[in-house]
Amino acid sequence: MKIKSNIAVSDNGFVFDPNTGDSYNLNNTAAEILQMLKSGKEETEIIKVFAKKYDVDETTFEQNFYDFLGMLNHYNLVEENRG
């Protein structure tokens, strides 16, 4: 999943969508995930990093991670997959 290139993300978790004028505030974990996605990290890599960093099992984190990705998609913050 790729975050739209025009989405602005600050270090403190403020997200701005210039297409709609909408803004969002993320907690630290969500902001870190979003920054990793913007930098091009693969989803599987993010899951492994967070599971190790926060000492949580991958399955538990993965469920929450994909819920978060669903929210990003719902708010149109991600690129459409073109196959």
N, C-alpha and C positions, 0 to 999 in steps of 0.2 A: 504494500500500500504506500502510496506516495502523497505527501501533503502538497497542496497547490503551492506553486513557487511564489505567488504574490501574497500569501498569508504571512503576516508579521507575527513573530513570537518573541517576546522579551524574556530576559533571564529570570524574571520574577513571576512568569506564568501568565502574562497578559497576552491575549491572542486577538488580532484584529483582521477582519476580512474586508478588504477595500472594495470588493464587488458589491457587498450588501450594506456595509457600514456597521455590521454587527461586531461586537467585541465580547470576549469571554475571559473569565479568570479561572486558571487551573491551579490545583494543588501542586506541591513540589514533585510528586511522583508523575502525575500526568504531564507536567511541563517537561520533565526529563525524557519521558517517552516521546513526546512530540518533537523535541529537539533531536533525538536519535532518528526518528522517522525523517525529519527534514534533512538530516545529514546523509540519508541514504542507507541507513542500517536495515538489514533484513529483519523481518518479524521474528524468525527463529533465533537470531542472534540476540535481539532485545530480550526475549523470554529467558534465555540462558543467563544473560548478564544480570537481570533483575532477580532471578531465582537465587543466584549465588550471592549477590550484593545484600539482599534483604532476608536471606536464609528462609525462603519460602519454597515449597515444592512447586515444580514447574507446572503441574496440572492446575493447581489453585491459581497461580499467577496467570496462566494462559487463559483461563475462563474470564478473569477480570480484564485482561488485556484485550481480548476480542470484544468484550462488551464496550470498552472504551473506543476501539476502532469503529464499532457500529455507531457510536455517538458522533464521531468525527465525520463519518459518511452521512449520517442524518442531517448534520449541519452544513453539508456540502463543502467541507474543508479538504477533501481529498480529490486527486485526479481520477477521472474515469478510466477504467481499464479498457484498453483498445486492443482487441485481439485480432 
